[in-house]
Amino acid sequence: MKKYVIGVDGGNTKTDYFLFDTAGNFVDYIKDGTCSHEHVGYENAEKILNARIDELAARNNIKRPDIETGAFGLAGIDIKPQLREFIGIMDRMGFKKYAVDNDSFLGIIAGTSKGFGICSINGTGTVAGGIDPRGNRRQTGGIGALTSDDAGGGYIAQLGARLVYDSFFRCGDPTVMAAPVFKMLKITDPEDLMQAFSEQQDKLYSTEMTRIVFKAAHKKDGPALEALGAAAKQLAKTSAGCVKSLDFGGEAEIEVVLAGSVWVKADSPALFELYKKYMSELLPGKILKYNILHVPPATGAVLWAISLTGADPFQGPVRQKVIKSVEERLK
């Protein structure tokens, strides 16, 4: 009898649910809103996960026992009590075998050649995850300023806006960011800057503001490069700390996957170049191979679920078959 696996990538805004068979063949897919407990609570998260998996099973005429394994990468699983809550949810869902953890681990499985390495996520926020060759996992960062998560798009945007203010009122260097920031805020006089900052704070954390910083850095603007340098240093410290807390001793090189909108859609390579510089300083002697994740992280959830059946999804055609299927559904 044919058996199946479930792979789930649950973010803060959307969740991708994939049903594959154990040979890596696509069966079905559902895209839904968030199932993060940070947005809907644990009880509702469990209801949502059950409903979507039941929907996949019903419309493909299969039963829960036909689903051999499930892998769930979920945003907001940052500490042990949160993980324990979701382990309880998985146990009640009745999977024979399952894996559940922070979504940062999906990037490693989707974006490395062997299923282990480091993933730096840099989107609205930032976190790093690591898996070593022995399967040990480590998450660093992910809960805000207290763990020095000073890197995500929101942080870069805020720092860029601050440096524009500094250029006028706090002895800061002139910056080409000023003109596009004034245009974004619909002001022309620096005297109106504080009022605009007070009344339009949402714009100061926006993707538009983040892109202003990157475009200015591409023009070698000093304050913009300062902002990206500060972010790059924190990203590198988080990633390098993840490497040092795991065991990659026997590996000739360590794969570093870069995922999230800020890494993938950057208007300038400046952040990446500064990050690589700091990584080399923090990990002297290590050979690091970088890969910007252009495949959907949900690919990692499916491959992880297949690996739980005892198969090796990194051998043979399975990995590419899964990647192609997921890419086609998430275009």
C-alpha positions in Angstrom: 0.0 0.0 0.0 1.3 3.5 -0.9 2.4 5.6 2.0 2.6 9.4 2.3 4.4 12.2 4.0 3.3 15.7 5.1 5.7 18.7 4.9 4.6 22.0 6.5 6.3 25.4 6.4 4.4 27.6 8.8 5.3 31.3 8.8 4.0 34.4 10.5 1.7 35.2 7.6 1.1 32.0 5.6 1.5 28.3 5.8 2.3 25.8 3.0 1.1 22.2 3.4 2.4 19.6 1.1 1.4 16.0 0.6 3.9 13.7 -1.1 4.3 10.0 -1.3 7.3 8.4 0.3 9.0 8.1 -3.1 9.0 11.9 -3.5 6.1 12.2 -5.9 3.8 15.3 -5.4 0.2 14.5 -4.4 -1.4 17.7 -3.2 -0.9 21.2 -1.8 -2.8 23.7 0.3 -1.8 27.3 1.0 -3.4 28.9 4.1 -2.9 31.7 6.6 -0.6 31.5 9.6 -0.8 28.7 12.2 1.7 30.4 14.4 0.7 30.2 18.1 2.1 33.7 18.5 -0.8 34.9 16.3 -3.6 32.4 16.9 -2.7 30.6 20.2 -1.8 27.0 20.7 -5.4 25.7 20.7 -6.3 27.3 17.4 -2.9 26.3 16.0 -3.8 22.7 16.7 -7.3 23.1 15.2 -5.8 24.7 12.0 -3.2 22.1 11.5 -5.7 19.2 12.0 -8.2 20.8 9.6 -5.7 21.4 6.8 -4.2 17.9 7.1 -7.7 16.3 7.2 -8.6 18.3 4.1 -5.6 17.0 2.2 -6.3 13.4 3.3 -10.0 13.6 2.5 -9.7 15.0 -1.0 -7.1 12.3 -1.9 -9.1 9.5 -0.3 -6.5 8.5 2.2 -6.6 8.0 6.0 -4.4 9.4 8.7 -2.6 6.1 9.2 -1.6 6.2 5.5 0.6 9.3 6.4 3.9 7.7 7.4 5.6 10.9 8.6 5.2 14.6 9.1 7.8 17.4 9.3 6.8 20.9 10.6 8.9 24.0 10.5 7.0 26.6 12.4 7.8 30.2 13.1 7.7 31.1 16.8 9.1 27.9 18.2 12.0 29.6 19.9 12.3 28.1 23.3 11.8 24.6 24.9 8.3 25.3 26.4 7.0 26.3 23.0 8.6 23.2 21.5 7.0 21.0 24.2 3.6 22.5 23.3 3.9 21.5 19.7 5.3 18.0 20.6 2.0 17.6 22.5 0.0 18.7 19.5 1.9 16.3 17.2 1.3 13.4 19.6 -2.4 14.1 19.6 -2.4 14.3 15.8 -1.4 10.7 15.7 1.7 10.7 13.5 3.8 7.5 13.6 7.0 9.6 13.2 7.3 13.4 13.1 9.7 16.3 13.4 8.7 19.7 14.6 11.0 22.7 15.2 11.7 26.3 14.2 11.3 27.1 10.5 14.9 28.2 10.3 15.9 24.5 10.0 13.9 24.1 6.8 16.4 26.3 4.9 19.3 24.0 5.8 17.5 20.9 4.5 16.3 22.7 1.4 19.4 24.6 0.6 22.4 22.3 1.4 23.8 19.4 -0.5 23.9 17.0 2.4 21.1 18.2 4.8 23.3 19.9 7.3 24.9 23.3 7.7 23.8 26.8 8.9 20.8 28.9 7.8 20.7 32.6 8.4 17.2 33.9 8.0 17.0 37.7 7.3 13.5 38.9 6.5 11.3 41.1 8.6 13.2 39.7 11.6 16.2 37.4 11.9 17.3 34.1 13.3 19.9 31.4 12.6 19.5 27.6 12.7 22.1 24.9 12.4 22.2 21.2 11.9 25.5 19.3 12.2 26.4 16.0 10.5 25.3 14.1 13.6 21.8 15.6 13.5 22.2 17.9 16.4 20.3 21.2 16.0 20.8 24.7 17.4 18.8 27.9 17.1 20.5 31.2 17.9 18.5 34.4 18.2 14.9 34.9 17.2 13.3 36.6 20.1 14.3 40.2 19.6 16.7 42.7 21.1 17.6 40.6 24.1 19.3 38.0 21.8 20.8 40.8 19.6 18.5 40.2 16.6 19.7 43.5 15.2 19.5 42.7 11.5 16.1 42.1 10.0 14.5 44.4 7.4 12.7 46.3 10.2 15.9 46.9 12.0 17.8 48.1 8.9 15.0 50.4 8.0 14.8 51.9 11.5 18.6 52.4 11.6 18.6 54.0 8.1 15.9 56.5 9.2 17.9 57.3 12.4 21.0 58.0 10.4 19.0 60.5 8.2 17.9 62.3 11.3 21.5 62.2 12.6 22.7 63.9 9.4 20.6 66.9 10.2 20.5 67.1 14.0 23.0 64.8 15.7 26.4 65.6 14.0 26.0 62.7 11.5 27.5 62.5 8.1 25.4 63.7 5.1 23.6 60.8 3.3 21.9 60.3 0.0 19.2 58.5 1.9 17.7 61.9 2.9 16.1 62.7 -0.4 14.1 59.4 -0.8 13.2 59.5 2.9 11.8 63.0 2.5 9.9 61.9 -0.6 8.5 58.8 1.2 7.3 61.0 4.2 6.0 63.7 1.9 8.1 66.5 3.5 10.6 69.0 2.1 12.0 70.7 5.3 14.2 68.9 7.8 12.3 70.8 10.5 9.3 68.6 9.7 11.4 65.4 10.2 10.6 64.7 13.9 6.8 65.2 13.3 6.9 62.9 10.3 8.8 60.3 12.3 6.3 60.5 15.1 3.2 60.3 12.9 4.4 57.9 10.2 6.3 55.3 12.1 5.0 52.5 10.0 6.9 53.8 7.1 10.1 53.8 9.0 10.0 50.0 9.4 8.7 49.4 5.8 10.2 47.5 2.9 10.4 50.8 1.1 12.7 52.2 3.8 14.8 49.1 3.8 15.3 49.4 0.1 16.3 53.0 0.5 19.2 51.9 2.7 20.3 49.2 0.2 20.1 51.5 -2.8 22.2 54.1 -1.0 24.7 51.5 0.0 25.0 50.5 -3.6 26.1 54.1 -4.3 28.8 53.7 -1.5 26.9 56.1 0.8 28.7 56.1 4.2 25.8 56.1 6.6 24.0 53.4 4.6 27.1 51.2 4.6 27.3 51.9 8.4 23.7 50.6 8.8 24.4 47.5 6.8 27.7 46.9 8.5 26.0 47.0 11.9 23.4 44.4 10.7 26.1 42.3 9.0 28.1 42.1 12.2 25.1 40.9 14.2 24.1 38.4 11.5 27.6 37.0 11.5 27.9 36.7 15.3 24.6 34.8 15.4 25.6 32.5 12.5 29.1 31.9 13.7 27.9 31.2 17.2 25.6 28.6 15.8 28.6 27.0 14.1 30.7 27.0 17.2 27.9 25.4 19.4 27.7 22.4 17.0 30.2 19.8 15.8 31.4 20.3 12.2 34.9 19.0 13.1 35.2 16.5 10.4 33.8 18.6 7.5 36.1 20.2 5.0 33.6 23.0 4.4 30.4 24.2 6.0 27.4 25.2 3.9 25.8 28.5 4.9 22.3 29.1 3.5 20.9 32.6 3.3 17.1 32.8 3.4 14.4 35.5 3.8 13.4 38.5 1.8 16.3 40.7 2.8 18.9 38.2 1.7 17.1 37.1 -1.4 15.8 40.4 -2.7 18.6 42.8 -1.7 19.3 45.8 -4.0 23.0 45.7 -3.2 25.5 43.0 -2.4 27.0 45.2 0.4 25.3 43.3 3.3 26.4 39.9 1.9 30.0 41.1 1.4 30.2 42.6 4.9 28.6 39.4 6.4 31.2 37.2 4.7 34.0 39.4 6.0 32.7 39.1 9.6 32.1 35.4 9.2 35.7 34.9 8.1 37.0 36.9 11.1 34.8 35.0 13.6 35.5 31.5 12.1 39.2 31.7 11.1 40.4 28.7 9.1 36.9 27.5 8.3 35.9 27.0 4.6 32.4 28.4 4.2 30.3 27.8 1.1 27.4 30.3 0.7 24.1 29.6 -1.0 21.2 32.1 -1.3 18.0 30.1 -0.9 16.0 30.5 -4.1 14.0 27.3 -3.6 10.9 27.5 -1.3 11.7 26.5 2.4 8.7 24.1 2.2 11.0 21.9 0.1 13.0 21.3 3.3 9.8 20.2 5.2 9.1 17.6 2.5 12.7 16.3 2.4 12.8 16.2 6.2 9.5 14.1 6.3 10.9 11.7 3.7 14.1 11.3 5.7 12.0 10.2 8.7 10.9 7.2 6.7 14.5 5.9 6.7 15.2 7.0 3.1 18.0 9.4 2.2 16.4 12.1 0.1 19.8 13.5 -0.8 20.7 10.4 -2.8 19.4 9.8 -6.3 16.7 11.9 -8.0 14.4 12.4 -5.1 15.7 15.8 -4.0 15.5 17.4 -7.4 12.0 15.8 -8.0 10.7 17.4 -4.7 12.3 20.8 -5.4 10.8 20.9 -8.9 7.3 20.0 -7.6 7.4 22.5 -4.8 8.7 25.3 -7.1 5.9 24.7 -9.6 3.2 25.1 -6.9 4.8 28.2 -5.2 5.6 30.3 -8.3 
